[in-house]
Amino acid sequence: MGGRIHIVQQGECLSRIAARYGFTDWHVVYDAPENAELRRLRPNPNVIHPGDRVSIPELRPREHVAATAQRHQFTVRSRVRELRIKLRDAERQPLANQPYRLTFGPLGDQLLSGTTDGEGLLSQRLPLDVEHAELELSGSSWTLAIGHLNPVNDARDSGVSGIQGRLANMGYDVGRIDGVIGPRTRAAIEAFQRDHPPLVVDGTCGPLTRARLVQEYGT
C-alpha cells in the first residue's frame, strides 16, 4: 500500500484513518517521512481538515518466533480513541466532580459513565467508529459530533467552520456550522469579543480574535 493517498473526510481523525489501513498506532502514519507537509500544516494531529492529504506508508507485517505444538497468546491493541472535553457552566466555571452518562451506538443503547475531574475535564475512551454520542450531565444533555472540529488556520474555508465549531461549543449561537460568516455567526463573534477584552468588537475574526478563541477553547 505504499504511496497511497487518503483524502480526509469530515469527521475523520488520524486514529480512524490509520485503522482503516491496518495500523494500530496512528503515530506511524503521522510521523512517516512522506507526511512532513501534513505535520507542518497540522502541528496538532488531533485537528485535521476535510481535504487534507495523508500519505499512507507501507504496512509492514510483524513476525513473531514461537515454538510449534504449543498454545500461544497474542494481544491485539483495541481500536479506541480518547474523548476529552472540558465542561464549564454559563459563568465559565468548571463543572467539577460531576457524574456523566455517554450513550452511543446505532440504537443509542451503549452506555459509558464516569465523573469529571476537579477541573471539569471529561476523559473517556470510545470505540473508533463512534462519530456521535449523547452526553448527559447536571440535568442537561448535548449531542456530540466526535472528530468534527476543524482547524482555524490553513483551511479551505478560511477556517470559518473551525471558528463556528469552537464558538458553538463554548455556548455562542452561530446557527448552522456551514463555513459561511452569516449574521448569526458575526453576532456570535461580536459576543465573544465583548466577553474577552481588549478585543475589538467588530464581528470579524482576525488574527487576534482567532488566537484568543484557540487559547480559550484549548486547541
C-alpha positions as a Python dict, from the first residue, in 0.01 Angstrom:
ca = {
    (1, 'M'): (0, 0, 0),
    (2, 'G'): (299, 229, -18),
    (3, 'G'): (234, 556, -197),
    (4, 'R'): (-141, 555, -130),
    (5, 'I'): (-302, 894, -58),
    (6, 'H'): (-604, 930, 169),
    (7, 'I'): (-817, 1244, 137),
    (8, 'V'): (-961, 1339, 476),
    (9, 'Q'): (-1340, 1350, 503),
    (10, 'Q'): (-1544, 1544, 758),
    (11, 'G'): (-1549, 1363, 1093),
    (12, 'E'): (-1237, 1156, 1030),
    (13, 'C'): (-943, 1151, 1269),
    (14, 'L'): (-594, 1010, 1229),
    (15, 'S'): (-676, 714, 1454),
    (16, 'R'): (-964, 609, 1230),
    (17, 'I'): (-767, 665, 911),
    (18, 'A'): (-473, 461, 1042),
    (19, 'A'): (-703, 176, 1148),
    (20, 'R'): (-866, 171, 805),
    (21, 'Y'): (-529, 84, 652),
    (22, 'G'): (-432, -172, 915),
    (23, 'F'): (-226, 39, 1157),
    (24, 'T'): (-294, 12, 1530),
    (25, 'D'): (-92, 326, 1609),
    (26, 'W'): (-177, 648, 1422),
    (27, 'H'): (169, 789, 1504),
    (28, 'V'): (316, 551, 1245),
    (29, 'V'): (115, 729, 976),
    (30, 'Y'): (151, 1084, 1106),
    (31, 'D'): (526, 1053, 1168),
    (32, 'A'): (602, 890, 833),
    (33, 'P'): (860, 1093, 632),
    (34, 'E'): (615, 1134, 345),
    (35, 'N'): (377, 1323, 578),
    (36, 'A'): (622, 1606, 656),
    (37, 'E'): (392, 1857, 482),
    (38, 'L'): (89, 1732, 678),
    (39, 'R'): (281, 1781, 1005),
    (40, 'R'): (377, 2134, 901),
    (41, 'L'): (17, 2213, 810),
    (42, 'R'): (-138, 2035, 1111),
    (43, 'P'): (103, 2059, 1405),
    (44, 'N'): (-187, 1949, 1625),
    (45, 'P'): (-262, 1599, 1492),
    (46, 'N'): (-595, 1597, 1673),
    (47, 'V'): (-736, 1865, 1443),
    (48, 'I'): (-725, 1788, 1071),
    (49, 'H'): (-938, 1931, 792),
    (50, 'P'): (-1152, 1775, 519),
    (51, 'G'): (-946, 1770, 202),
    (52, 'D'): (-613, 1724, 378),
    (53, 'R'): (-391, 1466, 207),
    (54, 'V'): (-250, 1186, 422),
    (55, 'S'): (19, 961, 274),
    (56, 'I'): (-27, 601, 384),
    (57, 'P'): (309, 427, 438),
    (58, 'E'): (366, 65, 351),
    (59, 'L'): (220, -168, 611),
    (60, 'R'): (494, -399, 731),
    (61, 'P'): (372, -723, 894),
    (62, 'R'): (524, -817, 1228),
    (63, 'E'): (692, -1151, 1271),
    (64, 'H'): (693, -1347, 1596),
    (65, 'V'): (903, -1654, 1666),
    (66, 'A'): (712, -1919, 1861),
    (67, 'A'): (754, -2288, 1928),
    (68, 'T'): (531, -2528, 1739),
    (69, 'A'): (286, -2771, 1901),
    (70, 'Q'): (225, -2523, 2180),
    (71, 'R'): (-53, -2279, 2258),
    (72, 'H'): (44, -1911, 2237),
    (73, 'Q'): (-148, -1600, 2334),
    (74, 'F'): (-114, -1275, 2141),
    (75, 'T'): (-271, -946, 2246),
    (76, 'V'): (-404, -707, 1982),
    (77, 'R'): (-448, -344, 2077),
    (78, 'S'): (-816, -248, 2081),
    (79, 'R'): (-910, 29, 1841),
    (80, 'V'): (-1026, 311, 2063),
    (81, 'R'): (-965, 683, 2097),
    (82, 'E'): (-992, 914, 2392),
    (83, 'L'): (-1264, 1176, 2415),
    (84, 'R'): (-1153, 1475, 2623),
    (85, 'I'): (-1390, 1764, 2695),
    (86, 'K'): (-1352, 2044, 2948),
    (87, 'L'): (-1700, 2133, 3073),
    (88, 'R'): (-1797, 2472, 3216),
    (89, 'D'): (-2119, 2637, 3327),
    (90, 'A'): (-2270, 2963, 3199),
    (91, 'E'): (-2034, 3161, 3425),
    (92, 'R'): (-1736, 2976, 3273),
    (93, 'Q'): (-1676, 2785, 3598),
    (94, 'P'): (-1566, 2419, 3572),
    (95, 'L'): (-1834, 2153, 3613),
    (96, 'A'): (-1606, 1972, 3855),
    (97, 'N'): (-1660, 1626, 4001),
    (98, 'Q'): (-1992, 1580, 3820),
    (99, 'P'): (-2126, 1237, 3719),
    (100, 'Y'): (-2199, 1196, 3350),
    (101, 'R'): (-2351, 943, 3109),
    (102, 'L'): (-2247, 889, 2747),
    (103, 'T'): (-2478, 692, 2518),
    (104, 'F'): (-2387, 593, 2164),
    (105, 'G'): (-2426, 322, 1903),
    (106, 'P'): (-2674, 275, 1614),
    (107, 'L'): (-2960, 227, 1862),
    (108, 'G'): (-2822, 457, 2130),
    (109, 'D'): (-2808, 156, 2359),
    (110, 'Q'): (-2440, 159, 2452),
    (111, 'L'): (-2361, 338, 2776),
    (112, 'L'): (-2047, 464, 2947),
    (113, 'S'): (-2045, 666, 3266),
    (114, 'G'): (-1795, 842, 3485),
    (115, 'T'): (-1719, 1162, 3674),
    (116, 'T'): (-1545, 1480, 3559),
    (117, 'D'): (-1225, 1572, 3741),
    (118, 'G'): (-1161, 1876, 3960),
    (119, 'E'): (-1111, 2097, 3651),
    (120, 'G'): (-1430, 1982, 3481),
    (121, 'L'): (-1245, 1752, 3241),
    (122, 'L'): (-1428, 1453, 3100),
    (123, 'S'): (-1191, 1186, 2973),
    (124, 'Q'): (-1338, 870, 2824),
    (125, 'R'): (-1215, 601, 2584),
    (126, 'L'): (-1456, 532, 2298),
    (127, 'P'): (-1459, 284, 2008),
    (128, 'L'): (-1302, 432, 1694),
    (129, 'D'): (-1621, 408, 1491),
    (130, 'V'): (-1824, 633, 1722),
    (131, 'E'): (-1898, 964, 1550),
    (132, 'H'): (-2191, 1085, 1760),
    (133, 'A'): (-2276, 1043, 2127),
    (134, 'E'): (-2528, 1187, 2370),
    (135, 'L'): (-2380, 1342, 2684),
    (136, 'E'): (-2596, 1385, 2996),
    (137, 'L'): (-2460, 1587, 3288),
    (138, 'S'): (-2608, 1811, 3558),
    (139, 'G'): (-2961, 1777, 3421),
    (140, 'S'): (-2863, 1884, 3068),
    (141, 'S'): (-2781, 1688, 2754),
    (142, 'W'): (-2577, 1757, 2443),
    (143, 'T'): (-2525, 1573, 2115),
    (144, 'L'): (-2152, 1541, 2047),
    (145, 'A'): (-2014, 1525, 1692),
    (146, 'I'): (-1685, 1350, 1767),
    (147, 'G'): (-1392, 1429, 1539),
    (148, 'H'): (-1577, 1704, 1354),
    (149, 'L'): (-1383, 2005, 1487),
    (150, 'N'): (-1194, 2176, 1204),
    (151, 'P'): (-879, 2392, 1229),
    (152, 'V'): (-899, 2771, 1214),
    (153, 'N'): (-584, 2816, 1006),
    (154, 'D'): (-471, 2683, 666),
    (155, 'A'): (-821, 2562, 586),
    (156, 'R'): (-1009, 2565, 256),
    (157, 'D'): (-1298, 2762, 407),
    (158, 'S'): (-1056, 3017, 560),
    (159, 'G'): (-1111, 2849, 896),
    (160, 'V'): (-1474, 2961, 925),
    (161, 'S'): (-1616, 2618, 1013),
    (162, 'G'): (-1345, 2579, 1278),
    (163, 'I'): (-1434, 2919, 1421),
    (164, 'Q'): (-1804, 2830, 1420),
    (165, 'G'): (-1742, 2494, 1586),
    (166, 'R'): (-1543, 2640, 1872),
    (167, 'L'): (-1788, 2925, 1930),
    (168, 'A'): (-2083, 2684, 1928),
    (169, 'N'): (-1912, 2450, 2174),
    (170, 'M'): (-1850, 2748, 2403),
    (171, 'G'): (-2220, 2838, 2403),
    (172, 'Y'): (-2232, 3109, 2137),
    (173, 'D'): (-2515, 3086, 1882),
    (174, 'V'): (-2358, 3065, 1537),
    (175, 'G'): (-2653, 2896, 1368),
    (176, 'R'): (-2559, 2615, 1132),
    (177, 'I'): (-2189, 2527, 1105),
    (178, 'D'): (-2162, 2582, 731),
    (179, 'G'): (-1833, 2763, 676),
    (180, 'V'): (-2010, 3093, 600),
    (181, 'I'): (-1990, 3414, 806),
    (182, 'G'): (-2361, 3499, 817),
    (183, 'P'): (-2543, 3736, 1054),
    (184, 'R'): (-2566, 3485, 1341),
    (185, 'T'): (-2201, 3388, 1318),
    (186, 'R'): (-2100, 3754, 1304),
    (187, 'A'): (-2315, 3826, 1611),
    (188, 'A'): (-2153, 3528, 1790),
    (189, 'I'): (-1805, 3663, 1709),
    (190, 'E'): (-1907, 4003, 1847),
    (191, 'A'): (-2039, 3840, 2166),
    (192, 'F'): (-1712, 3651, 2209),
    (193, 'Q'): (-1516, 3971, 2154),
    (194, 'R'): (-1724, 4156, 2415),
    (195, 'D'): (-1662, 3876, 2663),
    (196, 'H'): (-1287, 3885, 2606),
    (197, 'P'): (-1148, 4240, 2620),
    (198, 'P'): (-941, 4410, 2494),
    (199, 'L'): (-1053, 4251, 2164),
    (200, 'V'): (-1209, 4498, 1923),
    (201, 'V'): (-1582, 4424, 1885),
    (202, 'D'): (-1621, 4426, 1507),
    (203, 'G'): (-1764, 4082, 1422),
    (204, 'T'): (-1451, 3997, 1227),
    (205, 'C'): (-1241, 3701, 1333),
    (206, 'G'): (-899, 3846, 1260),
    (207, 'P'): (-565, 3713, 1389),
    (208, 'L'): (-605, 3845, 1747),
    (209, 'T'): (-959, 3711, 1783),
    (210, 'R'): (-859, 3375, 1632),
    (211, 'A'): (-565, 3342, 1867),
    (212, 'R'): (-782, 3425, 2169),
    (213, 'L'): (-1051, 3181, 2054),
    (214, 'V'): (-799, 2898, 2024),
    (215, 'Q'): (-650, 2995, 2362),
    (216, 'E'): (-987, 2997, 2539),
    (217, 'Y'): (-1104, 2678, 2369),
    (218, 'G'): (-779, 2496, 2437),
    (219, 'T'): (-699, 2380, 2084),
}
